[in-house]
């Protein structure tokens, strides 16, 4: 069975050197630099947040007056500062209410999702699971974002991707597909960015 992280991977080594919890931090950092999704003082929800790479970058973006709430089914080691976490399944029916409570404000400025299914190696099944998680993230974004808020979600290309992208375009003034530099060469993942909630 292959190791989950290749120590020869340049992004893995950079993450270690910068005390980032995961190489995925560079993915959200690149997207943040391109689109400025999170701003000082903003409120952010991070779905699929363990082990905390996205949280570290997003906390830096919102600064000391901001708020970042991370959710994962796995426990997330405390980061402190503006970051709060919830250990929960994103499909839990009470999650929206729990997020609102932790945000301590009526709406979020950004909903980010790095949710990924446990892969089986069966392409169609993995794509379907990925899209189900992305659709849940979009539903939460519709519920939590104020008009003008932003959305970013990881999804595997294929299957019903076009229908998902159309749904994002319908909910936001602009939608983009981004493949960050830190994405592994063999990966089918991309990030769908929704700008300015309608």
N, C-alpha and C positions, 0 to 999 in steps of 0.2 A: 504494500500500500504506500503511495507516495506521501512525502511529508507535506503538511498544509502550507508551509512557507519554505521557500528555497533561500538559504542564507546567501547565495550568490546573487539573488535578485537585488538590483540597484535600489529600488524603492523600499524594499524591506530593510536594507542597510541604512538608508537615509532616515527611515522612520525610527529605527533604533537610535541612531545618532542624535535625532532631534527629540527623543523621548516621547514620540507619538505612539499610541497604543496599537495602531494598525497602519499598514501601507495604504489602506483605503482613504486615510486622511488626505492624501495628495489628490484624490479624485474630487472630493468636495472642495478642496482648496482651489483647484483649477477652475471648477465651475463657479465658485464664489468670485474669483478674480475676473472672470469673463462677464458675469451677469450681476454682481453685487446683490445677491438675493437676501443676505442678512446684513443689517445695518446697526450702527451703535444704538443701544437702547431698545432694540427689537426683541420680539418674542418668537421663539423657534421651537418646533416639535421635530424630533428626530426618531423615526420609526426604524426598528432593527438596529439599535444603537450599540450593542455590544461588539467589541470590548471598549469602545469609546473614542475611536479615531475621529469620526465626524464631530462628536461632541466637543473635542478639544479645539477644532478649527472654528466651529460655530460659536463657541463661548468667546473665543478671541475676537470674532467679528462683531458680536453684540456688545462686548465690553461690560464694565461693572454695573451699568444701569439696565442691562438686558436680562433675558430669562431664556434658558434652554432646558427643555424637558425631553429626556430620552426614554424610549420604551424598548424592552426586549424580553423575550421569554427566558433568556439566560440572565443571571445576575450581572450587574455592571459595578465594578469597583468604584467607590465614590471618587468624584473629581472635585467636589466642593465648589465654592464660589457661586456663580450664577446657575450652575447645573444641578438639576434634580432628576432623579430617575424613577421609573416605575417598572417593576418586574411583572409582566403580563403578556398574554397572548394578544396580538393585535386584532384578532377576530372577536375578542371579548365584547359583549354588548354594552358593558358599562365603561368602556375605555374612553369614549368621548367626554363623558362627565368627569372622569378622573383626570384627564388632560386639562380640562378647563380649570379644575381646582388647583392643579400644580402650576399652571401658567400665571395664575393670580391676575388675570385680565380677561376681558371678554373674548378677544380674538387673537390669533397668531398672525405674524407677518410672513412666516415661511413654514411650510411642512416639507421636510426632507425624508426620503425613504431609501434606506440601503437594505431593505428586506430581501431575503433570498431563501428559496426553499432548500430543503435537504435534497440534493440532486440524486437521481437514480441511474443516470447514464442513458435513460430512454428519453430521447430528445423531445418528442411531442409532450410527454408527461411533464418533463421539467419546465418546458415553455408554458404549459397550461397553469402549473403551480405558481410560476413567477408572475404571470399576468393576473392571477387571482389576488396575489399579495399587492401588486401595483394598483389594481382596481380598489382594493380596500384602502390603500394609502390615498387614492384620489377621492374616495368618499369622505374620508376624514378631513382632507384638505378643503373640500367643498363646505363641510360643516364648520370648520374651525377658522378658516382664513377670512379676514376682512376684505372688502373690495380693494383691489390693487395688490393683494398679497401674492406670494410666489410659491411654486411647487417644484420639487425635483424628485424623481423616483428611478431607481434602477429597475431594469426589466430585460429579460432575454428576448432577443429578436426572434421572429418567427410566429407561427400560429396566428393568433388573433391580435398581433401587435398593431396592425393598421387600425383596427376598431378602437383599441385603447388610445392610440395617438389622436384619433378623431375626437374621442371624448375629452381629451385634454384640450384640444383646439377649441372645442365647444365651450369649455369652462373658463378659458383664459384668452386674453387678447392676442397672445403670441405663444407659439409652441416650437420647441427646438429639440433635435436629437443630438446628443453629445457623446463622444467616445473619448474619455479622458486618457491622457498619455500613460497614466499609471495602470490602465487596464491591461491585463495579461493578453499576450498575442493570440492565444487559442480561445479566449473567452468570447461568448456570444452576447455579453452584456453591453448595454448602452444605458445612458441616463436620458430620460425625457424631462425637459424643463418647461414648465408652464409659467409665463410671465404675466403679471397683472390680472388677478382674478376678476372676472366680469361682475 
